[in-house]
Amino acid sequence: MMPALLSTLSWFSLVLGGLFCIIGAIGLLRMPDFYTRMHAASVIETLGAGLILFGLMLQAGFTLVSVKLLMLGVLILFVSPTATHALARAAMVRGLKPLLAPEEKPPSKH
């Protein structure tokens, strides 16, 4: 009973992770500007890769391979948001404005 449950959970995680990767890739192609594309890419890295790594860990069982996959997942979990933030900050510093940003209003005179 348990191996069938683990196998089902593993394949569900792998398929769901693959779907997140496909949805994120479509988002990369369809989004209008740098910031929204960067958000789609971060979804691919965090959710897609995380679920795929989790499914692979379930397939591997309690082995050294699972430990390596876990280390890779922790690395992605910490590095991905930091890199995304650094990219967004660098783009803002360089003056790249979001395409869908609201118009700037002139300061009001009181």
DSSP file (Angstrom, degrees, kcal/mol; ACC not computed):
  #  RESIDUE AA STRUCTURE BP1 BP2  ACC     N-H-->O    O-->H-N    N-H-->O    O-->H-N    TCO  KAPPA ALPHA  PHI   PSI    X-CA   Y-CA   Z-CA
    1    1 A M     >        0   0    0      0, 0.0     4,-1.9     0, 0.0     5,-0.1   0.000 360.0 360.0 360.0 -45.3    0.0    0.0    0.0
    2    2 A M  H  >  +     0   0    0      1,-0.2     4,-2.8     2,-0.2     5,-0.2   0.907 360.0  51.5 -65.8 -44.3    2.7    2.5    1.0
    3    3 A P  H  > S+     0   0    0      0, 0.0     4,-2.4     0, 0.0    -1,-0.2   0.890 110.6  50.4 -61.2 -35.5    4.9    2.2   -2.2
    4    4 A A  H  > S+     0   0    0      2,-0.2     4,-2.3     1,-0.2    -2,-0.2   0.900 111.4  48.2 -66.9 -39.2    1.7    2.8   -4.4
    5    5 A L  H  X S+     0   0    0     -4,-1.9     4,-2.7     2,-0.2     5,-0.2   0.921 113.1  47.3 -66.2 -44.5    0.9    5.9   -2.3
    6    6 A L  H  X S+     0   0    0     -4,-2.8     4,-2.5     2,-0.2    -2,-0.2   0.898 112.7  49.6 -63.2 -40.4    4.4    7.2   -2.6
    7    7 A S  H  X S+     0   0    0     -4,-2.4     4,-2.6    -5,-0.2     5,-0.2   0.915 112.3  47.2 -65.3 -42.7    4.5    6.5   -6.3
    8    8 A T  H  X S+     0   0    0     -4,-2.3     4,-2.4     2,-0.2    -2,-0.2   0.929 114.1  46.9 -64.4 -45.3    1.2    8.3   -6.8
    9    9 A L  H  X S+     0   0    0     -4,-2.7     4,-2.2     2,-0.2    -2,-0.2   0.887 112.4  51.6 -63.3 -38.7    2.3   11.3   -4.8
   10   10 A S  H  X S+     0   0    0     -4,-2.5     4,-2.5    -5,-0.2    -2,-0.2   0.940 112.1  44.1 -63.5 -48.5    5.6   11.4   -6.6
   11   11 A W  H  X S+     0   0    0     -4,-2.6     4,-2.6     2,-0.2     5,-0.2   0.872 111.9  53.7 -67.4 -35.5    4.0   11.4  -10.0
   12   12 A F  H  X S+     0   0    0     -4,-2.4     4,-2.5    -5,-0.2    -1,-0.2   0.922 111.2  46.6 -61.5 -43.3    1.4   13.9   -9.0
   13   13 A S  H  X S+     0   0    0     -4,-2.2     4,-2.6     2,-0.2    -2,-0.2   0.902 112.8  49.4 -65.3 -42.1    4.2   16.2   -7.8
   14   14 A L  H  X S+     0   0    0     -4,-2.5     4,-2.2     2,-0.2    -2,-0.2   0.916 113.8  45.3 -64.2 -43.2    6.2   15.7  -11.0
   15   15 A V  H  X S+     0   0    0     -4,-2.6     4,-2.3     2,-0.2    -2,-0.2   0.921 114.0  48.5 -67.5 -43.5    3.2   16.4  -13.2
   16   16 A L  H  X S+     0   0    0     -4,-2.5     4,-2.3    -5,-0.2    -2,-0.2   0.905 111.7  49.9 -64.1 -41.1    2.2   19.5  -11.2
   17   17 A G  H  X S+     0   0    0     -4,-2.6     4,-2.0     1,-0.2    -1,-0.2   0.895 110.3  50.7 -62.4 -40.3    5.7   20.8  -11.3
   18   18 A G  H  X S+     0   0    0     -4,-2.2     4,-2.3     2,-0.2    -2,-0.2   0.887 108.9  51.6 -64.0 -38.9    5.8   20.3  -15.0
   19   19 A L  H  X S+     0   0    0     -4,-2.3     4,-2.9     2,-0.2     5,-0.2   0.909 108.4  50.9 -64.3 -41.4    2.6   22.2  -15.4
   20   20 A F  H  X S+     0   0    0     -4,-2.3     4,-2.6     1,-0.2    -1,-0.2   0.898 110.0  50.7 -62.3 -38.6    3.9   25.1  -13.4
   21   21 A C  H  X S+     0   0    0     -4,-2.0     4,-2.2     2,-0.2    -2,-0.2   0.907 111.9  46.8 -64.7 -41.3    7.0   25.1  -15.6
   22   22 A I  H  X S+     0   0    0     -4,-2.3     4,-2.4     2,-0.2    -2,-0.2   0.930 113.2  48.1 -66.1 -45.3    4.8   25.2  -18.8
   23   23 A I  H  X S+     0   0    0     -4,-2.9     4,-2.2     1,-0.2    -2,-0.2   0.912 113.0  48.8 -62.4 -42.0    2.6   27.9  -17.4
   24   24 A G  H  X S+     0   0    0     -4,-2.6     4,-2.1    -5,-0.2    -1,-0.2   0.876 109.8  51.6 -64.4 -37.6    5.7   29.9  -16.4
   25   25 A A  H  X S+     0   0    0     -4,-2.2     4,-1.5     2,-0.2    -2,-0.2   0.894 109.7  49.3 -67.0 -39.3    7.2   29.5  -19.8
   26   26 A I  H  X S+     0   0    0     -4,-2.4     4,-2.2     1,-0.2    -2,-0.2   0.905 109.9  52.9 -63.6 -40.4    4.0   30.7  -21.5
   27   27 A G  H  X S+     0   0    0     -4,-2.2     4,-2.3     1,-0.2    -2,-0.2   0.882 104.3  55.5 -61.7 -38.4    4.1   33.6  -19.1
   28   28 A L  H  < S+     0   0    0     -4,-2.1    -1,-0.2     1,-0.2    -2,-0.2   0.873 113.3  41.9 -61.1 -36.0    7.6   34.4  -20.2
   29   29 A L  H  < S+     0   0    0     -4,-1.5    -2,-0.2     1,-0.1    -1,-0.2   0.826 121.5  38.5 -79.9 -32.1    6.5   34.6  -23.8
   30   30 A R  H  < S+     0   0    0     -4,-2.2    -2,-0.2    -5,-0.1    -3,-0.2   0.682  86.3 103.2 -98.0 -19.5    3.2   36.5  -23.2
   31   31 A M     <  -     0   0    0     -4,-2.3     6,-0.0    -5,-0.2    -4,-0.0  -0.351  65.4-137.1 -70.6 148.5    4.0   39.0  -20.5
   32   32 A P  S    S+     0   0    0      0, 0.0     2,-0.3     0, 0.0    -1,-0.1   0.759  70.7  22.5 -83.1 -25.7    4.5   42.6  -21.7
   33   33 A D  S  > S-     0   0    0      1,-0.1     4,-2.0    67,-0.0     5,-0.2  -0.806  82.1 -93.6-139.5 178.2    7.6   43.9  -19.8
   34   34 A F  H  > S+     0   0    0     -2,-0.3     4,-2.4     1,-0.2     5,-0.2   0.883 116.2  51.3 -59.3 -44.8   10.7   42.9  -17.9
   35   35 A Y  H  > S+     0   0    0      1,-0.2     4,-1.7     2,-0.2    -1,-0.2   0.896 111.8  44.5 -68.0 -41.4    9.2   42.9  -14.4
   36   36 A T  H  > S+     0   0    0      2,-0.2     4,-1.9     1,-0.2    -1,-0.2   0.862 113.9  51.1 -72.1 -33.7    6.2   40.6  -15.3
   37   37 A R  H  X S+     0   0    0     -4,-2.0     4,-2.2     2,-0.2    -2,-0.2   0.890 108.0  52.8 -65.8 -38.7    8.5   38.3  -17.2
   38   38 A M  H  X S+     0   0    0     -4,-2.4     4,-1.9     1,-0.2    -2,-0.2   0.875 107.2  52.3 -65.1 -36.3   10.8   38.1  -14.2
   39   39 A H  H  X S+     0   0    0     -4,-1.7     4,-1.6     2,-0.2    -1,-0.2   0.913 108.7  50.2 -64.5 -42.4    7.8   37.2  -12.0
   40   40 A A  H  X S+     0   0    0     -4,-1.9     4,-1.7     1,-0.2    -2,-0.2   0.897 109.9  51.0 -62.6 -39.5    6.9   34.4  -14.4
   41   41 A A  H  X S+     0   0    0     -4,-2.2     4,-2.1     1,-0.2    -1,-0.2   0.869 107.1  53.1 -66.2 -35.9   10.5   33.1  -14.3
   42   42 A S  H  X S+     0   0    0     -4,-1.9     4,-2.6     1,-0.2     5,-0.3   0.833 105.6  54.6 -70.3 -29.5   10.5   33.1  -10.5
   43   43 A V  H  X>S+     0   0    0     -4,-1.6     5,-1.6     2,-0.2     4,-1.5   0.908 107.7  50.5 -66.0 -41.2    7.3   31.0  -10.5
   44   44 A I  I  <>S+     0   0    0     -4,-1.7     5,-2.0     3,-0.2     6,-0.2   0.943 114.8  43.3 -59.8 -47.7    9.1   28.5  -12.7
   45   45 A E  I  <5S+     0   0    0     -4,-2.1     5,-0.4     3,-0.2    -2,-0.2   0.932 122.2  35.1 -66.9 -46.2   12.1   28.3  -10.4
   46   46 A T  I  X5S+     0   0    0     -4,-2.6     4,-1.0     3,-0.2    -3,-0.2   0.986 131.4  21.0 -77.6 -59.3   10.3   28.2   -7.1
   47   47 A L  I  X5S+     0   0    0     -4,-1.5     4,-2.5    -5,-0.3     5,-0.3   0.948 127.2  44.3 -78.4 -49.5    7.2   26.2   -7.7
   48   48 A G  I  ><S+     0   0    0     -5,-1.6     4,-2.1     1,-0.2    -3,-0.2   0.963 120.8  37.7 -62.3 -54.5    8.0   24.2  -10.8
   49   49 A A  H  ><S+     0   0    0     -5,-2.0     4,-2.7     1,-0.2    -1,-0.2   0.877 116.0  54.8 -66.7 -36.6   11.5   23.2   -9.8
   50   50 A G  H  X S+     0   0    0     -4,-1.0     4,-2.3    -5,-0.4    -1,-0.2   0.927 110.7  43.9 -62.7 -45.3   10.5   22.7   -6.2
   51   51 A L  H  X S+     0   0    0     -4,-2.5     4,-2.5     2,-0.2    -1,-0.2   0.885 113.9  50.8 -68.1 -37.5    7.7   20.3   -7.0
   52   52 A I  H  X S+     0   0    0     -4,-2.1     4,-2.3    -5,-0.3    -2,-0.2   0.928 111.4  47.8 -65.1 -43.7    9.8   18.4   -9.5
   53   53 A L  H  X S+     0   0    0     -4,-2.7     4,-2.2     2,-0.2    -2,-0.2   0.899 111.1  51.6 -63.4 -39.5   12.6   18.0   -6.9
   54   54 A F  H  X S+     0   0    0     -4,-2.3     4,-2.0     2,-0.2    -2,-0.2   0.923 110.3  48.8 -62.3 -43.8   10.1   16.8   -4.3
   55   55 A G  H  X S+     0   0    0     -4,-2.5     4,-1.8     1,-0.2    -2,-0.2   0.885 111.2  50.0 -62.8 -38.9    8.8   14.2   -6.7
   56   56 A L  H  X S+     0   0    0     -4,-2.3     4,-2.2     2,-0.2    -1,-0.2   0.865 107.7  53.8 -68.2 -35.5   12.3   13.0   -7.6
   57   57 A M  H  X S+     0   0    0     -4,-2.2     4,-1.5     2,-0.2    -2,-0.2   0.893 108.3  49.7 -65.5 -38.4   13.1   12.7   -3.8
   58   58 A L  H  < S+     0   0    0     -4,-2.0    -1,-0.2     1,-0.2    -2,-0.2   0.884 111.3  49.6 -66.2 -36.7   10.0   10.6   -3.3
   59   59 A Q  H  < S+     0   0    0     -4,-1.8    -2,-0.2     1,-0.2    -1,-0.2   0.875 111.5  49.1 -67.1 -37.0   11.1    8.4   -6.3
   60   60 A A  H  < S-     0   0    0     -4,-2.2    -1,-0.2     1,-0.2    -2,-0.2   0.759  95.7-155.6 -76.7 -24.6   14.7    8.1   -4.9
   61   61 A G     <  -     0   0    0     -4,-1.5     2,-1.6    -5,-0.1     5,-0.2  -0.390  54.1 -25.7  78.3-163.9   13.6    7.1   -1.4
   62   62 A F  S    S+     0   0    0     -2,-0.1     2,-0.2     4,-0.1    -1,-0.1  -0.627 100.8 119.3 -88.3  82.9   15.9    7.7    1.6
   63   63 A T  S  > S-     0   0    0     -2,-1.6     4,-1.4    -6,-0.1     3,-0.2  -0.743  82.1 -92.0-132.7 179.3   19.2    7.6   -0.2
   64   64 A L  H  > S+     0   0    0     -2,-0.2     4,-2.3     1,-0.2     5,-0.2   0.818 123.2  62.6 -64.2 -31.1   22.2    9.9   -0.8
   65   65 A V  H  > S+     0   0    0      1,-0.2     4,-2.4     2,-0.2    -1,-0.2   0.903 101.3  51.4 -61.0 -41.3   20.4   11.1   -4.0
   66   66 A S  H  > S+     0   0    0     -3,-0.2     4,-2.5     2,-0.2    -1,-0.2   0.881 108.1  51.8 -63.3 -38.8   17.5   12.4   -1.9
   67   67 A V  H  X S+     0   0    0     -4,-1.4     4,-2.4     2,-0.2    -1,-0.2   0.919 110.5  48.0 -64.3 -43.0   20.0   14.3    0.3
   68   68 A K  H  X S+     0   0    0     -4,-2.3     4,-2.2     2,-0.2    -2,-0.2   0.902 112.1  49.2 -64.4 -41.3   21.6   15.9   -2.8
   69   69 A L  H  X S+     0   0    0     -4,-2.4     4,-2.3     2,-0.2    -2,-0.2   0.886 110.4  51.2 -65.0 -38.4   18.2   16.8   -4.2
   70   70 A L  H  X S+     0   0    0     -4,-2.5     4,-2.5     2,-0.2    -2,-0.2   0.914 109.4  49.9 -64.1 -43.0   17.2   18.3   -0.9
   71   71 A M  H  X S+     0   0    0     -4,-2.4     4,-2.2     1,-0.2    -2,-0.2   0.897 111.0  49.7 -62.2 -40.3   20.3   20.4   -0.8
   72   72 A L  H  X S+     0   0    0     -4,-2.2     4,-2.4     2,-0.2    -1,-0.2   0.900 110.5  50.5 -64.1 -41.0   19.6   21.6   -4.4
   73   73 A G  H  X S+     0   0    0     -4,-2.3     4,-2.4     2,-0.2    -2,-0.2   0.901 110.2  48.7 -64.3 -41.9   16.1   22.5   -3.4
   74   74 A V  H  X S+     0   0    0     -4,-2.5     4,-1.8     2,-0.2     5,-0.2   0.902 110.6  51.9 -64.8 -40.8   17.2   24.5   -0.4
   75   75 A L  H  X S+     0   0    0     -4,-2.2     4,-2.8     1,-0.2     5,-0.3   0.931 111.9  45.5 -60.1 -46.5   19.8   26.3   -2.6
   76   76 A I  H  X S+     0   0    0     -4,-2.4     4,-2.1     1,-0.2    -2,-0.2   0.894 109.2  56.9 -63.4 -39.8   17.0   27.2   -5.1
   77   77 A L  H  < S+     0   0    0     -4,-2.4    -1,-0.2     1,-0.2    -2,-0.2   0.860 117.5  32.7 -61.5 -36.9   14.7   28.3   -2.3
   78   78 A F  H  X S+     0   0    0     -4,-1.8     4,-0.9    -5,-0.1    -2,-0.2   0.847 122.5  43.9 -89.2 -36.3   17.2   30.8   -1.0
   79   79 A V  H  X S+     0   0    0     -4,-2.8     4,-2.9    -5,-0.2     5,-0.3   0.870 103.7  62.2 -80.8 -37.1   19.0   31.9   -4.1
   80   80 A S  H  X S+     0   0    0     -4,-2.1     4,-2.4    -5,-0.3     5,-0.2   0.930 106.7  41.4 -60.5 -51.6   16.0   32.4   -6.4
   81   81 A P  H  > S+     0   0    0      0, 0.0     4,-2.3     0, 0.0    -1,-0.2   0.886 116.3  51.3 -64.5 -34.9   14.2   35.1   -4.5
   82   82 A T  H  X S+     0   0    0     -4,-0.9     4,-2.4     2,-0.2    -2,-0.2   0.924 111.9  45.5 -66.0 -44.3   17.4   36.9   -3.8
   83   83 A A  H  X S+     0   0    0     -4,-2.9     4,-2.4     2,-0.2    -1,-0.2   0.892 112.5  51.4 -66.5 -39.1   18.5   36.9   -7.5
   84   84 A T  H  X S+     0   0    0     -4,-2.4     4,-2.3    -5,-0.3    -2,-0.2   0.918 111.3  47.6 -63.6 -43.1   15.0   38.0   -8.6
   85   85 A H  H  X S+     0   0    0     -4,-2.3     4,-2.7     2,-0.2    -2,-0.2   0.913 111.1  51.1 -63.4 -42.8   15.1   40.9   -6.1
   86   86 A A  H  X S+     0   0    0     -4,-2.4     4,-2.4     1,-0.2    -2,-0.2   0.899 110.8  48.7 -63.3 -40.7   18.6   41.9   -7.3
   87   87 A L  H  X S+     0   0    0     -4,-2.4     4,-2.2     2,-0.2    -1,-0.2   0.925 113.0  46.9 -64.0 -44.5   17.6   41.9  -10.9
   88   88 A A  H  X S+     0   0    0     -4,-2.3     4,-2.2     1,-0.2    -2,-0.2   0.911 113.3  49.0 -64.4 -41.8   14.5   44.0  -10.2
   89   89 A R  H  X S+     0   0    0     -4,-2.7     4,-2.5     2,-0.2    -1,-0.2   0.908 110.7  49.9 -64.6 -42.4   16.5   46.4   -8.1
   90   90 A A  H  X S+     0   0    0     -4,-2.4     4,-2.0     1,-0.2    -1,-0.2   0.895 110.7  50.2 -64.0 -39.5   19.2   46.7  -10.8
   91   91 A A  H  <>S+     0   0    0     -4,-2.2     5,-2.6     2,-0.2     4,-0.4   0.902 111.7  47.8 -65.6 -40.0   16.5   47.4  -13.4
   92   92 A M  H ><5S+     0   0    0     -4,-2.2     3,-1.0     3,-0.2    -2,-0.2   0.910 110.8  51.0 -66.3 -41.7   14.9   50.1  -11.3
   93   93 A V  H 3<5S+     0   0    0     -4,-2.5    -1,-0.2     1,-0.3    -2,-0.2   0.879 107.8  53.2 -63.7 -37.3   18.3   51.8  -10.6
   94   94 A R  T 3<5S-     0   0    0     -4,-2.0    -1,-0.3    -5,-0.2    -2,-0.2   0.572 123.1-107.5 -74.6  -8.4   19.0   51.8  -14.3
   95   95 A G  T < 5 +     0   0    0     -3,-1.0     2,-0.7    -4,-0.4    -3,-0.2   0.600  63.0 155.0  96.3  12.0   15.7   53.6  -14.9
   96   96 A L      < -     0   0    0     -5,-2.6    -1,-0.3    -6,-0.2    -2,-0.1  -0.643  29.1-155.7 -76.2 115.3   13.7   50.8  -16.4
   97   97 A K        -     0   0    0     -2,-0.7   -62,-0.1     1,-0.1     2,-0.1  -0.663  22.5-103.3 -92.2 145.7   10.0   51.6  -15.7
   98   98 A P    >   -     0   0    0      0, 0.0     3,-1.3     0, 0.0    -1,-0.1  -0.413  25.5-131.8 -63.2 143.0    7.3   49.0  -15.6
   99   99 A L  T 3  S+     0   0    0      1,-0.3    -2,-0.0    -2,-0.1    -3,-0.0   0.860 105.4  44.0 -65.7 -36.2    5.2   49.1  -18.7
  100  100 A L  T 3  S+     0   0    0      2,-0.0    -1,-0.3    -3,-0.0   -67,-0.0   0.101  83.8 134.4 -98.5  22.3    1.9   49.0  -16.8
  101  101 A A    <   -     0   0    0     -3,-1.3     3,-0.1     1,-0.1    -4,-0.0  -0.425  62.3-104.9 -71.7 145.8    3.0   51.6  -14.2
  102  102 A P        -     0   0    0      0, 0.0    -1,-0.1     0, 0.0     2,-0.0  -0.347  44.2 -92.5 -67.2 152.2    0.5   54.4  -13.4
  103  103 A E        -     0   0    0      1,-0.1     2,-0.3    -2,-0.0     0, 0.0  -0.367  42.3-112.7 -64.1 141.4    1.2   57.8  -14.8
  104  104 A E        -     0   0    0     -3,-0.1    -1,-0.1    -2,-0.0    -3,-0.0  -0.619  29.5-141.2 -77.9 133.7    3.1   60.0  -12.4
  105  105 A K        -     0   0    0     -2,-0.3     3,-0.1     1,-0.1    -1,-0.0  -0.708  20.1-110.4 -93.1 144.0    1.1   63.0  -11.2
  106  106 A P        -     0   0    0      0, 0.0    -1,-0.1     0, 0.0     0, 0.0  -0.419  48.2 -88.6 -68.1 151.4    2.6   66.4  -10.8
  107  107 A P        -     0   0    0      0, 0.0     2,-0.2     0, 0.0     0, 0.0  -0.321  45.5-117.1 -62.0 140.7    3.0   67.5   -7.2
  108  108 A S        -     0   0    0     -3,-0.1     2,-0.7     1,-0.0    -3,-0.0  -0.515  19.7-130.6 -79.4 147.4    0.0   69.3   -5.8
  109  109 A K              0   0    0     -2,-0.2    -1,-0.0     1,-0.1     0, 0.0  -0.877 360.0 360.0-101.6 117.2    0.3   72.9   -4.7
  110  110 A H              0   0    0     -2,-0.7    -1,-0.1     0, 0.0    -2,-0.0   0.394 360.0 360.0-109.0 360.0   -1.1   73.5   -1.3
